[in-house]
Amino acid sequence: MQAFDALIIGAGPAGAFAAQRLAQAGMRVALFDGRSPSDPKPCGGGVTAKALRRWPWLLEAPARVIADVRLLSPSGRALDLRLWEPFAIYSRRAFDHFLRQRAERFGATVLRDRVKDFARAFGAWSVKTGAGREYRADFLVVADGANSPFARRLAGRLSNFDMEVAFGYRAPLPSSGRAETVIAFLKNWAGYAWAFPRLDHVCFGIATGQTSFDRQALDRLLWKFMLDYYGAISPEQVESRLRSLVVRYAARIPGLRPESWEERVASGDGWALLGDAAGFADPVTGEGIYYALRSAELLAESLISGEARSYEERWREDFGRELRRAAQMRDRFYGGFLGAPFTDRMIAFARLHRGVRRTLRELIAGDQGYVNLKGRLVQRLFAVAFV
């Protein structure tokens, strides 16, 4: 049985970055990559300006850098927004591969094998893999996504009320060569659709709560959005051709309720959860890559300092309060305001008011949190004259 200081199940952004940081500090780390190369994580692949500022080396991975975004309100109003700081859109296959290579380069052992089971005896963890091998360590890290069976065993199952569903299609780039980044808020749905152009295709998607999920209705909405994106003059012909070319994907993502943030535990004696496996995603937008990387960083700092138990306090202090506030804001964000959906009013005001546009830019960058969002909008609405 091969021994390590830490075993990390899941080689996405959270697991790979944790492996890199721990290996850099001289720890013996095994990173288990059980996902097939032909089965990349279903994800829009957007990485905020806040994340790129914190970890600028992420731009070494192949990405499409985005400086302009089109926002569509539920009533169809459009706002074209030039960003002050760009964000990046990655193919998850390329992005995850880049992070695993970094972890390996810094000394982590990457094992392309799926973990089947784990157990703990006499203060040490052992894992068994699909290839019949067994590994041992004092610390176990689980970072294998929102559906992780290992996270359920350690921290309990998340309710369907704490989950969202995202699905969509990977489709060809427009023949015109112009590939816009579009975010469309949905009429009568708590969620949004997106068109995120990557280097070689467009990732279309739609996300909403699992308990209100209606696949057929949402699929019709998404196809209309896609056909509008391509500017289809003959929608039936374009849809027929697209259906023969697109690749469908679907995934569950965390969207914890406010009370769940109080109850959720992401670590215990000799173990910790990271990223989606811990439930770390923005309940309003579903964005999770920043929280995957940041939770990995916080855990690594805790382990390297010899204070593994401090991880729980660190993540709650660093971003837990913000995500709890986002959960409280979710219904209001997608609810009504002055007789119309809040997202509709937000875009209408932004079309007229540079202070609101500034707040939207900060939201997209990841710099404007939800704790003071209402106050910031009101302050800027009345502090700056209409233009």
C-alpha positions in Angstrom: 0.0 0.0 0.0 1.5 3.3 -1.1 1.5 6.1 1.6 0.9 9.8 1.2 0.3 12.8 3.4 -3.0 13.6 1.7 -5.3 11.9 -0.8 -7.4 14.1 -3.0 -10.5 12.6 -4.7 -11.4 14.6 -7.8 -9.0 16.4 -10.2 -11.0 19.4 -11.2 -10.0 23.0 -10.3 -10.4 22.5 -6.5 -8.6 19.2 -6.3 -5.8 20.0 -8.7 -5.1 23.4 -7.1 -5.1 21.9 -3.6 -2.7 19.2 -4.8 -0.4 21.9 -6.4 -0.3 24.0 -3.2 0.3 21.1 -0.9 3.0 19.6 -3.1 4.7 23.0 -3.3 5.0 22.9 0.4 6.7 19.5 0.3 3.7 17.3 1.2 3.3 13.9 -0.5 0.0 14.2 -2.4 -2.0 11.8 -4.5 -4.6 13.3 -6.8 -7.1 10.9 -8.2 -8.5 11.7 -11.7 -11.4 9.4 -12.3 -13.1 11.4 -15.1 -12.8 10.1 -18.6 -11.0 12.6 -21.0 -14.0 12.3 -23.3 -16.4 13.4 -20.5 -15.5 17.0 -19.5 -17.3 18.7 -16.6 -20.5 20.2 -17.8 -19.9 23.9 -17.1 -20.1 27.3 -18.8 -16.4 27.7 -18.1 -16.5 31.4 -17.1 -13.7 32.7 -14.8 -14.3 36.1 -13.3 -11.9 39.1 -13.4 -11.7 38.7 -9.6 -10.3 35.2 -10.0 -7.9 36.2 -12.8 -6.6 39.1 -10.6 -6.0 36.7 -7.7 -4.4 34.0 -9.8 -3.1 35.7 -13.0 -1.3 32.5 -14.1 -4.7 31.1 -15.1 -4.4 33.1 -18.3 -1.6 30.7 -19.3 -4.3 28.2 -20.1 -6.0 28.6 -23.5 -9.0 30.8 -23.2 -11.2 33.3 -24.9 -10.9 36.7 -23.1 -14.2 38.6 -22.9 -14.3 42.4 -22.8 -18.0 42.9 -23.9 -21.2 41.3 -22.7 -24.8 41.6 -23.9 -27.4 41.4 -21.1 -31.0 40.6 -22.1 -33.9 41.4 -19.7 -37.0 39.1 -19.3 -39.0 41.6 -21.4 -36.3 41.6 -24.2 -34.5 44.8 -23.4 -30.8 44.6 -24.3 -27.8 46.2 -22.7 -24.4 46.1 -24.3 -21.8 46.4 -21.6 -18.1 47.1 -22.1 -16.3 45.6 -19.1 -13.5 47.5 -17.2 -11.7 44.2 -16.7 -12.1 41.2 -18.9 -13.0 37.7 -17.8 -12.1 34.5 -19.5 -14.1 31.5 -20.9 -12.4 28.1 -20.9 -13.1 24.7 -22.3 -13.3 22.7 -19.1 -11.3 19.9 -20.8 -8.4 22.2 -21.5 -8.7 24.1 -18.2 -8.8 21.0 -16.0 -5.9 19.5 -18.0 -3.8 22.7 -17.5 -4.4 22.6 -13.7 -3.6 18.9 -13.4 -0.3 19.5 -15.3 0.6 22.3 -12.9 -0.1 20.0 -9.9 2.1 17.3 -11.4 4.8 19.8 -12.2 5.0 21.0 -8.6 5.3 17.4 -7.3 1.9 15.9 -6.9 1.3 12.3 -8.0 -1.6 12.3 -10.5 -3.3 8.9 -10.6 -5.7 8.3 -13.5 -7.9 6.0 -11.6 -11.4 6.2 -10.1 -11.8 5.8 -6.3 -14.3 3.2 -5.5 -14.3 3.3 -1.7 -12.6 4.7 1.4 -12.3 3.7 5.0 -10.6 5.0 8.1 -8.8 2.9 10.8 -6.4 3.9 13.5 -6.4 7.5 12.5 -5.4 6.8 8.8 -7.5 6.8 5.6 -7.3 4.2 2.9 -8.8 4.4 -0.5 -9.4 1.6 -3.0 -9.6 2.3 -6.7 -11.2 0.7 -9.8 -7.8 -0.7 -10.8 -7.7 -2.7 -7.5 -5.0 -0.5 -5.9 -5.0 0.8 -2.4 -3.5 4.0 -1.0 -3.1 5.4 2.5 -2.8 8.9 4.1 -3.6 10.8 7.3 -5.8 13.4 5.5 -8.6 12.9 3.0 -9.8 15.6 0.6 -13.0 15.2 -1.4 -13.4 17.4 -4.5 -15.3 15.3 -7.0 -18.3 17.5 -7.6 -21.9 18.2 -6.5 -22.9 14.5 -6.9 -20.1 13.2 -4.8 -21.1 10.0 -3.0 -18.0 10.5 -0.7 -19.1 14.0 0.3 -22.5 12.5 1.2 -20.9 9.9 3.5 -18.8 12.5 5.3 -21.1 15.5 5.5 -24.6 14.3 4.6 -26.8 14.6 1.5 -27.8 17.9 0.1 -31.6 18.3 -0.4 -33.0 18.9 -3.9 -34.0 22.3 -2.5 -30.2 23.0 -2.3 -29.5 22.0 -5.9 -29.9 23.6 -9.3 -29.8 22.1 -12.7 -27.8 23.3 -15.6 -28.1 21.9 -19.1 -27.2 23.0 -22.6 -25.4 22.4 -25.8 -21.9 22.8 -27.3 -22.5 24.2 -30.8 -20.4 25.5 -33.7 -19.2 29.1 -33.8 -21.3 31.4 -36.0 -20.2 31.3 -39.6 -19.9 35.1 -39.5 -17.0 34.8 -37.1 -18.7 37.1 -34.6 -19.4 35.3 -31.4 -21.0 37.4 -28.7 -21.1 36.7 -25.0 -24.8 36.9 -24.0 -26.6 36.5 -20.6 -30.4 36.4 -20.9 -32.6 36.5 -17.8 -35.7 34.3 -18.2 -39.3 35.4 -18.1 -41.3 33.6 -15.3 -38.2 31.5 -14.3 -35.6 32.0 -11.5 -32.6 31.6 -13.7 -30.9 32.6 -16.8 -29.5 31.4 -20.2 -26.1 32.1 -21.5 -24.0 31.9 -24.7 -20.3 31.7 -23.8 -18.0 31.5 -26.9 -14.9 29.4 -26.4 -12.0 29.1 -28.7 -13.6 26.5 -31.0 -17.3 26.4 -30.1 -20.1 28.2 -28.3 -21.4 26.8 -25.0 -25.1 27.5 -24.6 -26.8 26.8 -21.3 -29.6 27.4 -19.0 -29.8 27.1 -15.2 -32.7 27.1 -12.7 -33.6 25.4 -9.4 -34.0 21.6 -9.4 -37.4 21.7 -7.7 -38.9 23.9 -10.4 -37.0 22.2 -13.3 -39.1 21.5 -16.4 -36.8 20.2 -19.0 -39.1 20.4 -22.0 -40.2 24.0 -21.3 -36.7 25.1 -20.6 -35.3 23.3 -23.7 -37.8 25.2 -25.9 -36.6 28.5 -24.3 -33.0 27.5 -24.9 -33.5 26.6 -28.5 -35.3 29.9 -29.2 -32.4 31.7 -27.5 -29.9 29.8 -29.6 -31.7 30.4 -32.9 -31.9 34.2 -32.1 -28.2 34.1 -31.3 -27.4 32.8 -34.8 -29.8 35.3 -36.3 -31.7 32.5 -38.1 -33.8 33.8 -41.0 -35.2 30.3 -41.5 -35.3 28.9 -37.9 -36.6 25.5 -38.9 -33.7 24.9 -41.3 -31.1 26.2 -38.9 -32.5 24.2 -36.0 -32.5 21.0 -38.1 -28.8 21.5 -39.0 -27.8 22.5 -35.5 -29.4 19.4 -33.9 -27.1 17.3 -36.0 -24.1 19.1 -34.8 -24.6 20.0 -31.1 -23.4 18.0 -28.1 -25.8 18.1 -25.1 -24.7 18.3 -21.5 -26.4 18.4 -18.1 -25.3 18.7 -14.5 -26.5 19.4 -11.0 -24.8 22.3 -9.3 -25.1 23.5 -5.7 -27.5 26.4 -4.8 -27.8 26.2 -1.0 -30.6 27.8 0.9 -29.8 30.3 3.7 -30.4 27.8 6.5 -28.3 25.2 4.8 -25.2 27.5 5.0 -25.7 27.5 8.8 -25.9 23.7 8.9 -23.4 22.7 6.2 -20.1 21.3 7.5 -17.2 21.1 5.0 -14.6 19.5 7.2 -14.1 17.1 10.2 -11.5 15.0 11.8 -8.9 14.3 9.1 -11.1 15.2 6.1 -12.3 18.2 4.1 -14.6 19.0 1.2 -13.8 21.5 -1.6 -15.7 23.3 -4.3 -19.0 21.8 -5.5 -18.6 18.8 -3.2 -18.8 21.2 -0.3 -21.7 23.2 -1.9 -19.5 26.2 -2.7 -21.2 27.9 -5.6 -23.1 31.2 -5.9 -26.8 30.5 -5.4 -27.8 33.4 -7.7 -25.5 32.8 -10.7 -24.2 29.2 -10.1 -20.6 30.4 -10.5 -18.3 28.0 -8.8 -14.8 28.1 -10.2 -13.6 31.0 -8.0 -14.9 29.2 -4.9 -13.3 25.9 -6.0 -9.9 27.6 -6.2 -10.3 29.7 -3.1 -11.5 26.8 -1.0 -8.5 24.8 -2.2 -6.2 27.6 -1.3 -7.7 28.0 2.2 -7.5 24.3 2.9 -3.9 24.2 1.8 -3.0 27.1 4.1 -4.7 25.3 7.0 -2.9 22.0 6.4 0.5 23.6 5.7 0.3 25.6 9.0 -0.6 22.5 10.9 -4.0 23.8 11.7 -6.3 21.6 9.6 -9.3 22.3 11.9 -9.1 26.1 11.0 -10.3 25.4 7.5 -14.0 25.5 8.6 -13.5 28.9 10.2 -11.4 30.2 7.3 -13.9 29.5 4.5 -16.9 30.8 6.5 -15.0 34.0 7.2 -13.6 34.4 3.7 -16.7 33.7 1.5 -19.3 31.8 3.5 -21.1 35.0 4.7 -21.2 36.2 1.1 -22.7 33.0 -0.2 -25.3 32.9 2.6 -26.3 36.4 1.7 -26.6 35.4 -2.0 -28.9 32.6 -0.9 -31.1 35.1 0.9 -31.1 37.4 -2.1 -31.9 34.7 -4.7 -35.7 34.9 -4.6 -35.5 38.7 -4.6 -33.0 38.9 -7.4 -35.3 36.8 -9.7 -38.5 38.2 -8.1 -40.5 41.4 -8.7 -39.6 45.0 -8.2 -41.8 48.0 -9.0 -44.3 45.9 -10.9 -41.8 44.0 -13.0 -39.0 41.4 -12.6 -36.0 42.9 -10.7 -33.7 41.8 -13.5 -35.9 43.7 -15.9 -35.7 46.9 -13.8 -32.0 46.5 -13.3 -31.3 46.4 -17.0 -33.8 49.2 -17.7 -32.1 51.4 -15.1 -28.6 50.5 -16.4 -29.5 51.6 -19.9 -30.1 55.1 -18.5 -27.8 55.4 -15.6 -24.0 55.0 -15.5 -24.0 54.3 -11.7 -26.1 51.2 -12.2 -23.9 50.1 -15.2 -20.9 50.4 -12.9 -22.5 48.1 -10.4 -23.3 45.6 -13.1 -19.7 45.6 -14.3 -18.6 45.0 -10.7 -21.1 42.1 -10.4 -19.8 40.4 -13.5 -16.2 40.9 -12.4 -17.0 39.3 -9.1 -16.1 42.4 -7.1 -19.7 43.5 -6.0 -21.1 41.2 -3.4 -24.7 40.7 -2.3 -24.2 41.9 1.3 -24.4 45.5 0.3 -25.8 45.2 -3.3 -29.1 46.9 -2.6 -27.5 49.8 -0.7 -24.9 50.3 -3.4 -27.5 50.4 -6.2 -29.7 52.9 -4.3 -26.6 55.0 -3.4 -25.5 55.2 -7.0 -28.9 55.7 -8.4 -29.4 58.9 -6.5 -25.8 60.1 -6.4 -25.2 60.2 -10.2 -27.3 62.1 -12.6 -29.1 60.3 -15.5 -27.1 60.4 -18.8 
